[in-house]
Amino acid sequence: MSSSNKRAFKPLGIAVLTISDSRTEATDKSGALLAERITAAGHRLSAKVIVKDDIYAIRAQVSVWIAELDVDAVVTTGGTGVTGRDGTPEAVRALLDKEIEGFGEMFRSLSYEEIGTSTLQSRCLAGVANATYVFCLPGSSGACATGWDRLISAQLDFRTRPCNLVELMPRLRE
């Protein structure tokens, strides 16, 4: 990541959605990790919610957030695998105006360094929905750390050069 001190940091409103049939606020390590990383980076945690791994529950919550003007990005954790209950990509993809294909490709490439071929089981994705960035990460805290630390944080930092997603935000509604 290349950054420049010539640009001022622009804090964003970011919501975190944990998708799980078993996690609670007390056991949601991945959601807590993302919330901590978001605020430590200087962003505003707009909301943090846990929903069951149900396509319609996921889609309903993301839909609420992409309609709110103070939510600039949504980061989800969980439901990106290949089991029968994993439905995050199907829930979110239907809401996207544009998919950012490189996100999933880059995530799996970085993840390969950590977990080898097991990364092929991840169907993580990202895109833009109603001028809001949406990032869908796997449910493990390690995957969330990789996704935030090595991809999302730099792209949601206006200081990142040569370019970042924040500088494109004014043009998302064109």
C-alpha positions in Angstrom: 0.0 0.0 0.0 1.3 3.4 -0.9 -0.1 6.4 0.9 0.6 10.1 1.0 0.3 12.5 3.8 -0.8 15.2 1.3 -4.4 14.0 1.4 -6.5 14.2 4.5 -8.1 11.0 5.8 -11.9 10.8 5.1 -13.8 8.8 7.7 -16.5 6.6 6.3 -19.6 5.1 7.9 -19.2 1.4 7.8 -21.7 -1.3 8.9 -20.8 -4.8 9.9 -23.1 -7.8 9.3 -22.3 -11.2 10.8 -24.1 -14.1 9.1 -24.3 -17.1 11.4 -26.8 -19.6 12.7 -24.9 -20.0 15.9 -22.9 -16.8 16.8 -24.1 -14.3 19.4 -22.6 -10.9 20.4 -20.6 -12.7 23.0 -19.1 -15.3 20.5 -18.9 -13.2 17.4 -15.1 -12.9 17.1 -15.1 -12.0 13.4 -17.7 -9.2 13.7 -15.8 -7.8 16.7 -12.5 -7.9 14.9 -14.0 -6.0 11.9 -15.7 -3.4 14.2 -12.4 -2.9 16.1 -10.3 -2.6 12.9 -12.9 -0.1 11.4 -12.8 2.2 14.4 -9.0 1.9 14.9 -8.6 3.0 11.3 -10.6 6.2 12.1 -13.9 5.2 10.4 -17.3 5.3 12.1 -19.0 2.0 12.9 -22.5 2.8 11.6 -24.1 -0.5 12.9 -23.2 -4.1 13.8 -25.8 -6.8 13.4 -26.0 -10.6 13.5 -28.5 -12.4 11.2 -29.1 -16.1 10.5 -27.6 -17.6 7.4 -30.8 -17.0 5.4 -30.7 -15.3 1.9 -33.7 -13.1 2.7 -32.6 -12.0 6.1 -29.1 -11.1 4.7 -30.6 -9.3 1.7 -33.1 -7.4 3.9 -30.4 -6.1 6.3 -28.0 -5.1 3.5 -30.9 -3.4 1.7 -31.6 -1.3 4.8 -28.0 -0.2 5.0 -27.5 0.6 1.3 -30.6 2.9 1.5 -29.1 4.9 4.4 -27.0 7.9 3.3 -24.7 7.7 6.3 -23.6 4.1 5.5 -20.8 4.3 2.9 -19.8 0.6 3.1 -21.0 -2.7 4.4 -18.7 -5.5 5.4 -20.2 -8.9 5.9 -18.6 -12.0 7.5 -19.9 -15.5 7.0 -22.0 -17.5 4.6 -19.5 -17.5 1.7 -18.8 -21.2 1.7 -20.3 -24.0 -0.3 -22.6 -25.7 2.2 -26.4 -25.7 1.8 -26.8 -22.9 4.4 -24.1 -20.6 2.8 -26.1 -18.0 0.9 -24.3 -14.6 1.3 -23.2 -14.4 -2.4 -26.7 -15.2 -3.6 -28.2 -12.7 -1.2 -25.9 -9.8 -2.0 -25.2 -10.3 -5.7 -28.9 -9.6 -6.5 -28.4 -6.1 -4.9 -25.3 -5.1 -6.7 -25.3 -2.6 -9.4 -21.7 -3.5 -10.2 -19.5 -6.4 -9.0 -15.8 -5.8 -8.2 -14.5 -9.1 -9.5 -10.9 -8.3 -8.6 -11.8 -8.4 -4.9 -12.6 -12.1 -4.7 -9.6 -12.9 -7.0 -7.2 -10.9 -4.8 -8.7 -12.3 -1.6 -8.3 -15.9 -2.7 -4.7 -15.1 -3.9 -3.7 -13.7 -0.5 -5.6 -16.4 1.4 -3.8 -19.0 -0.6 -0.5 -17.9 1.1 -2.2 -18.6 4.5 -4.4 -21.7 3.9 -3.4 -23.1 0.6 -6.0 -24.7 -1.7 -8.7 -24.5 1.0 -9.2 -20.9 -0.2 -11.1 -22.2 -3.2 -14.0 -22.8 -0.9 -14.4 -19.1 -0.4 -17.0 -17.3 -2.5 -16.2 -13.9 -1.1 -17.2 -10.9 -3.3 -17.5 -7.2 -3.4 -19.4 -4.6 -5.4 -21.4 -1.4 -5.4 -25.1 -1.2 -4.5 -26.9 2.1 -4.5 -23.5 4.0 -4.3 -22.5 1.9 -1.2 -19.5 -0.5 -1.2 -20.3 -4.0 -0.1 -17.6 -6.5 0.9 -18.5 -10.1 1.7 -15.8 -12.0 3.7 -15.7 -15.6 5.0 -16.7 -16.2 8.6 -13.3 -16.9 10.2 -11.5 -14.2 12.1 -8.4 -15.0 10.1 -10.2 -14.4 6.8 -11.6 -11.1 8.2 -8.2 -10.0 9.3 -6.8 -10.8 5.8 -9.7 -9.1 4.0 -9.6 -5.9 6.1 -5.8 -5.6 6.6 -4.6 -6.5 3.2 -7.4 -5.3 0.9 -10.3 -3.3 2.3 -8.6 -0.9 4.6 -6.3 0.5 1.9 -9.1 0.9 -0.6 -11.3 2.7 1.9 -8.5 5.1 2.8 -8.5 8.3 0.7 -4.7 8.7 1.2 -3.9 5.4 -0.7 -2.1 6.0 -4.0 -2.3 5.6 -6.9 -6.0 5.3 -6.4 -8.7 4.1 -4.0 -12.4 3.5 -3.8 -13.1 6.6 -1.7 -12.1 9.0 -4.4 -14.7 7.3 -6.7 -17.6 7.8 -4.2 -18.7 11.2 -5.6 -19.1 9.5 -9.0 -21.0 6.4 -7.9 -24.4 7.9 -8.5 -23.6 9.0 -12.1 
